[in-house]
Amino acid sequence: MRIAHVAPVIHPVPPATYGGTERVIADLAAAQIAKGHEVTLFGPADSTLPGVQQLGDYRSLSWYEAAQENVPPGLPAVLEAQLLRDLMAHAPGHDIIHLHGSAHASAAAGACGVPVFRTIHWRADELDHVEHFRAFPQERVIAISRSQGEVVPPESLAGVVHHGMPVTRYKKGEGEGQHLAFLGRMTDQKRPDRAIALAKGTGRELHLAGPVDPGNPDYFDRVVRPELGGGIRHVGSVDDAGKQALLGSAAALVFPIDWPEPFGLVMIEAMACGTPAIAWRRGSVPEVVEDGLTGIVVDNGEEAAARMDEVAALDRDLIRRRFEERFSSDRMAQDTLALYRVALQSRSSNDSSASSPSP
């Protein structure tokens, strides 16, 4: 198959640190290449994804933000326009177009005459997505969890494919630090304040990693910064080596979300390190965390504190095995390719029917 992945313009593929969407695109594309498929990436020129045909002579928004003191608010629209230019010029001739970014690409992709898939790397129940489903009913949505899929119109839902990653990226750690770990944006959706309260209530150290949320910039100063010190520390954004150190040495990951999380990549990053998750029951959490096996699923901080001894007793070797069985990038690619084939077979059948002479 000739597969076109259309990335957002925000970060390179893969990202240097933060950027879950771009990380998933990179892992999916690499696994598809390993299976013998041709992959084109429509995305920023500062992407570094071996084996793909790279189309895009513009840099990512994050590159400009790092290089310039002030970036004008109109720049993202200009980058999007360049992405659409490339898509209209070069997407025809691919067998599959798989969209991962903003809504802008849907109109251009829909005119290419090939099956178009879309993965929504965000919640899908808000007005923008409701309107998008109405406007582009032929687009095939690959939900990243059953929870997310429940809000996608049945006629648009192609299937559910959980995220995955290469099994070699992280290795099992021993939890020797005995601290709790939090990894995510510093925002009220991710609720680092709940992680802080759990750590203080159970006498554990807490290592917070992740960027200040650009959409909620004062949250960190108001809620997190006053709690730092005395075993609570913020280490900022971390790369893969930093995640290995943070998660591999942690007693548990705290995932105290307060929104309908569509997947939660950090949960499987922790599992890859053999580290159990303490996760609040929202969105995809009950699908990803096997309660009592790879972590615990709780409804509040009191329950999390009460079950802390149970978390400490979970088998890190078993957690790692469950990661390998359920969340490899090879499995993600295999499941996604199966959905592509259904669409191509359906298209082939329709083309054959249309070209057959009437009886």
C-alpha positions as CSV (number, residue, x, y, z in Angstrom):
1,M,0.0,0.0,0.0
2,R,1.0,3.6,-0.6
3,I,0.0,5.4,2.7
4,A,-0.1,9.1,3.3
5,H,0.0,10.3,6.9
6,V,-0.9,14.0,7.3
7,A,0.5,15.4,10.5
8,P,-0.3,18.6,12.4
9,V,2.0,21.6,11.9
10,I,2.7,22.2,15.6
11,H,5.6,19.8,16.3
12,P,8.1,17.7,14.2
13,V,7.5,14.0,13.7
14,P,8.6,12.5,16.0
15,P,8.7,15.3,18.7
16,A,11.8,16.0,20.8
17,T,9.9,15.9,24.1
18,Y,6.2,16.7,24.3
19,G,3.8,15.8,21.5
20,G,1.8,12.6,21.8
21,T,0.1,12.9,18.4
22,E,3.4,13.2,16.6
23,R,4.9,10.3,18.5
24,V,2.0,8.1,17.6
25,I,2.3,9.1,13.9
26,A,6.0,8.3,13.9
27,D,5.5,4.9,15.6
28,L,2.6,3.9,13.3
29,A,4.5,5.0,10.1
30,A,7.7,3.2,11.2
31,A,5.7,0.0,11.9
32,Q,3.9,0.2,8.5
33,I,7.3,0.6,6.7
34,A,8.6,-2.4,8.6
35,K,5.7,-4.4,7.1
36,G,6.7,-3.4,3.6
37,H,4.4,-0.5,2.9
38,E,5.3,2.9,1.3
39,V,4.7,5.8,3.6
40,T,4.6,9.5,2.8
41,L,4.6,12.0,5.6
42,F,2.9,15.4,4.9
43,G,4.3,17.4,7.8
44,P,7.0,19.9,9.0
45,A,10.4,19.9,7.4
46,D,12.1,19.5,10.8
47,S,10.6,16.0,11.1
48,T,13.2,13.2,11.2
49,L,11.4,10.0,10.3
50,P,13.6,7.5,8.5
51,G,12.3,5.6,5.6
52,V,9.4,7.9,4.6
53,Q,9.0,10.3,1.8
54,Q,8.9,13.7,3.5
55,L,6.7,16.4,1.9
56,G,6.8,19.8,3.5
57,D,9.3,22.7,3.2
58,Y,7.9,24.6,6.2
59,R,9.2,24.3,9.8
60,S,7.0,23.3,12.7
61,L,5.4,26.0,14.9
62,S,7.5,24.8,17.8
63,W,10.6,25.3,15.8
64,Y,9.7,28.9,15.1
65,E,8.7,29.5,18.8
66,A,12.2,28.2,19.8
67,A,14.0,30.3,17.2
68,Q,12.1,33.6,17.6
69,E,11.2,35.7,20.6
70,N,7.8,36.5,19.3
71,V,5.7,34.5,16.8
72,P,2.8,36.3,15.2
73,P,-0.6,34.7,15.8
74,G,-1.2,34.3,12.1
75,L,1.7,31.9,11.6
76,P,-0.2,28.6,12.2
77,A,-2.7,29.5,9.5
78,V,0.2,30.1,7.0
79,L,1.8,26.7,7.9
80,E,-1.6,25.0,7.5
81,A,-2.0,26.7,4.0
82,Q,1.4,25.2,3.0
83,L,0.3,21.8,4.2
84,L,-2.9,22.0,2.1
85,R,-0.9,23.1,-0.9
86,D,1.3,20.0,-0.6
87,L,-1.7,17.7,0.0
88,M,-3.6,18.9,-3.1
89,A,-0.5,18.5,-5.2
90,H,0.9,15.2,-4.1
91,A,-1.8,13.2,-2.2
92,P,-3.5,11.8,-5.4
93,G,-2.0,8.5,-6.3
94,H,-1.8,7.2,-2.7
95,D,-4.0,4.3,-1.8
96,I,-4.9,5.6,1.7
97,I,-4.8,9.1,3.2
98,H,-4.7,9.1,7.0
99,L,-5.3,12.5,8.7
100,H,-4.1,13.2,12.2
101,G,-4.2,17.0,12.5
102,S,-6.6,19.9,12.2
103,A,-9.8,19.9,10.2
104,H,-8.4,21.9,7.4
105,A,-7.0,18.9,5.5
106,S,-10.3,17.1,5.3
107,A,-11.7,19.1,2.3
108,A,-8.5,18.7,0.3
109,A,-8.1,15.0,1.1
110,G,-11.7,14.3,0.3
111,A,-11.1,15.5,-3.3
112,C,-8.3,13.0,-3.9
113,G,-10.6,10.1,-4.8
114,V,-9.1,7.6,-2.3
115,P,-10.3,6.4,1.1
116,V,-9.6,8.9,3.8
117,F,-9.2,8.0,7.5
118,R,-9.0,10.3,10.4
119,T,-7.6,9.7,13.9
120,I,-8.8,12.3,16.5
121,H,-6.1,12.7,19.1
122,W,-8.4,14.6,21.4
123,R,-11.8,14.3,22.9
124,A,-14.4,13.9,20.1
125,D,-17.6,15.0,21.9
126,E,-17.3,18.8,21.5
127,L,-19.1,21.0,19.0
128,D,-16.1,21.2,16.6
129,H,-16.0,17.5,16.1
130,V,-19.8,17.2,15.9
131,E,-19.9,19.7,13.1
132,H,-16.9,18.0,11.4
133,F,-18.7,14.6,11.4
134,R,-21.7,16.3,9.8
135,A,-19.6,18.1,7.2
136,F,-17.4,15.1,6.2
137,P,-19.6,12.0,6.5
138,Q,-17.4,10.0,4.1
139,E,-14.4,10.3,6.3
140,R,-13.6,7.1,8.2
141,V,-12.8,7.7,11.8
142,I,-10.4,5.4,13.7
143,A,-11.2,5.8,17.4
144,I,-8.3,5.4,19.8
145,S,-10.5,3.9,22.5
146,R,-14.0,2.5,22.8
147,S,-14.8,5.4,25.0
148,Q,-13.9,7.9,22.3
149,G,-15.7,5.7,19.7
150,E,-19.0,6.0,21.6
151,V,-19.4,9.6,20.6
152,V,-18.5,9.1,16.9
153,P,-21.5,8.6,14.6
154,P,-21.8,4.9,13.8
155,E,-21.7,5.6,10.1
156,S,-18.4,7.4,10.4
157,L,-16.7,4.9,12.8
158,A,-14.3,2.6,11.0
159,G,-13.1,0.8,14.1
160,V,-11.1,1.2,17.3
161,V,-7.3,0.9,17.5
162,H,-5.5,1.4,20.7
163,H,-2.2,3.2,20.5
164,G,1.1,1.3,20.7
165,M,4.8,1.9,20.7
166,P,8.0,0.0,20.0
167,V,8.6,-2.6,22.7
168,T,12.3,-1.6,22.7
169,R,11.8,2.1,23.5
170,Y,11.7,1.5,27.3
171,K,12.8,-1.3,29.5
172,K,11.5,-2.6,32.8
173,G,12.6,-0.6,35.8
174,E,12.8,-1.8,39.4
175,G,11.0,1.1,41.1
176,E,14.0,1.7,43.3
177,G,13.2,5.4,43.8
178,Q,9.9,4.6,45.5
179,H,8.5,8.0,44.4
180,L,5.3,8.7,42.7
181,A,5.5,10.0,39.1
182,F,3.2,12.4,37.2
183,L,3.8,13.0,33.5
184,G,1.6,15.4,31.6
185,R,0.7,19.0,30.9
186,M,0.4,21.3,34.0
187,T,-3.3,21.9,33.6
188,D,-6.7,21.4,35.2
189,Q,-7.5,18.6,32.8
190,K,-4.5,16.5,33.9
191,R,-4.9,17.5,37.6
192,P,-1.3,17.5,39.0
193,D,-2.9,18.9,42.2
194,R,-4.5,15.5,42.8
195,A,-1.1,13.8,42.5
196,I,0.3,16.3,44.9
197,A,-2.4,15.7,47.5
198,L,-2.0,11.9,47.1
199,A,1.8,12.1,47.6
200,K,1.4,14.3,50.7
201,G,-1.3,12.2,52.1
202,T,0.7,9.0,51.8
203,G,4.1,10.4,52.7
204,R,5.6,9.8,49.2
205,E,7.9,11.9,47.1
206,L,6.4,13.1,43.9
207,H,8.3,13.9,40.7
208,L,6.2,16.0,38.3
209,A,7.2,16.1,34.6
210,G,5.6,17.9,31.8
211,P,5.3,21.4,30.3
212,V,3.2,24.3,31.4
213,D,0.0,24.2,29.4
214,P,0.1,27.1,26.8
215,G,-3.7,27.1,26.9
216,N,-3.8,27.6,30.7
217,P,-0.5,29.3,31.5
218,D,-1.3,30.6,35.0
219,Y,-2.4,27.2,36.4
220,F,1.2,26.2,37.2
221,D,1.9,29.4,39.1
222,R,-1.5,29.3,41.0
223,V,-1.8,25.6,41.8
224,V,1.5,23.7,41.4
225,R,4.4,26.1,42.2
226,P,3.1,26.9,45.8
227,E,3.3,23.1,46.6
228,L,6.8,22.5,45.4
229,G,9.5,21.6,48.0
230,G,9.4,19.0,50.7
231,G,9.5,16.0,48.4
232,I,7.4,17.6,45.6
233,R,9.5,18.7,42.6
234,H,8.9,19.7,39.0
235,V,11.5,18.5,36.4
236,G,9.9,20.1,33.3
237,S,9.5,18.3,30.0
238,V,11.5,15.1,29.5
239,D,12.7,13.1,26.5
240,D,12.7,9.3,26.3
241,A,15.8,8.9,28.5
242,G,14.1,11.2,31.0
243,K,10.9,9.2,30.9
244,Q,12.8,5.9,31.4
245,A,14.5,7.4,34.5
246,L,11.3,9.0,35.9
247,L,9.0,6.0,35.3
248,G,11.4,3.1,35.7
249,S,12.4,4.2,39.2
250,A,8.9,5.2,40.3
251,A,6.7,3.1,42.6
252,A,3.7,4.1,40.5
253,L,2.5,6.6,37.9
254,V,-0.3,8.8,39.1
255,F,-2.8,9.6,36.3
256,P,-5.4,11.7,38.1
257,I,-7.3,13.1,35.0
258,D,-10.4,15.2,35.2
259,W,-11.6,15.0,31.6
260,P,-12.7,12.2,29.1
261,E,-9.2,11.1,28.2
262,P,-9.3,9.6,24.7
263,F,-6.3,7.3,25.4
264,G,-3.5,8.5,27.7
265,L,-0.2,7.5,26.1
266,V,1.7,7.9,29.4
267,M,-0.2,5.0,30.9
268,I,1.4,2.5,28.5
269,E,4.8,4.3,28.8
270,A,4.6,3.5,32.5
271,M,3.5,-0.1,31.7
272,A,6.5,-0.5,29.4
273,C,8.7,0.3,32.4
274,G,6.9,-2.2,34.5
275,T,5.4,0.6,36.6
276,P,1.8,0.4,37.8
277,A,-0.6,3.2,37.2
278,I,-3.0,4.8,39.7
279,A,-5.6,6.2,37.3
280,W,-8.9,8.0,37.8
281,R,-11.9,6.4,36.1
282,R,-12.4,8.7,33.2
283,G,-12.5,8.2,29.4
284,S,-10.3,5.4,28.3
285,V,-8.7,4.6,31.6
286,P,-10.7,1.3,32.3
287,E,-9.7,0.1,28.8
288,V,-6.0,0.7,29.3
289,V,-5.4,-0.2,32.9
290,E,-6.3,-3.6,34.0
291,D,-7.4,-3.0,37.6
292,G,-5.4,-5.1,40.1
293,L,-3.1,-6.3,37.3
294,T,-1.3,-3.3,35.7
295,G,-2.5,-0.7,38.1
296,I,-5.6,0.4,39.9
297,V,-8.6,2.4,38.6
298,V,-10.1,4.7,41.3
299,D,-12.8,7.2,41.6
300,N,-11.1,9.6,44.1
301,G,-8.0,10.3,46.0
302,E,-9.2,8.6,49.2
303,E,-9.6,5.3,47.3
304,A,-6.1,5.8,45.7
305,A,-4.5,6.3,49.1
306,A,-6.4,3.3,50.6
307,R,-5.1,1.0,47.8
308,M,-1.5,2.2,47.8
309,D,-0.2,-1.0,49.4
310,E,-2.0,-3.0,46.7
311,V,-0.2,-1.0,44.0
312,A,3.2,-1.6,45.6
313,A,2.6,-5.3,45.5
314,L,1.8,-5.6,41.8
315,D,4.2,-7.7,39.7
316,R,6.3,-5.4,37.5
317,D,7.4,-8.3,35.3
318,L,3.7,-9.1,34.6
319,I,3.0,-5.4,33.9
320,R,5.7,-5.3,31.3
321,R,4.4,-8.5,29.7
322,R,0.9,-7.1,29.4
323,F,2.4,-4.0,27.7
324,E,4.1,-6.2,25.1
325,E,1.0,-8.2,24.5
326,R,-1.4,-5.3,24.2
327,F,0.3,-2.1,23.2
328,S,3.1,-2.7,20.7
329,S,3.4,-0.5,17.7
330,D,3.4,-3.7,15.6
331,R,-0.1,-4.5,16.9
332,M,-1.2,-0.9,16.3
333,A,0.0,-1.1,12.7
334,Q,-1.6,-4.5,12.1
335,D,-5.0,-3.3,13.4
336,T,-4.8,-0.1,11.4
337,L,-3.8,-1.9,8.1
338,A,-6.7,-4.2,8.6
339,L,-9.1,-1.2,8.5
340,Y,-7.4,0.2,5.5
341,R,-7.9,-3.1,3.6
342,V,-11.6,-3.2,4.4
343,A,-12.0,0.2,2.8
344,L,-9.9,-0.7,-0.2
345,Q,-11.9,-3.9,-0.7
346,S,-15.1,-2.0,-0.5
347,R,-13.9,0.6,-3.0
348,S,-12.7,-2.2,-5.3
349,S,-16.1,-3.9,-5.1
350,N,-18.0,-0.6,-5.8
351,D,-15.7,0.1,-8.7
352,S,-16.3,-3.3,-10.2
353,S,-20.1,-3.0,-9.7
354,A,-20.1,0.4,-11.4
355,S,-18.1,-0.8,-14.4
356,S,-20.1,-4.0,-14.9
357,P,-22.6,-3.9,-17.8
358,S,-26.3,-3.8,-17.0
359,P,-28.0,-7.2,-17.5
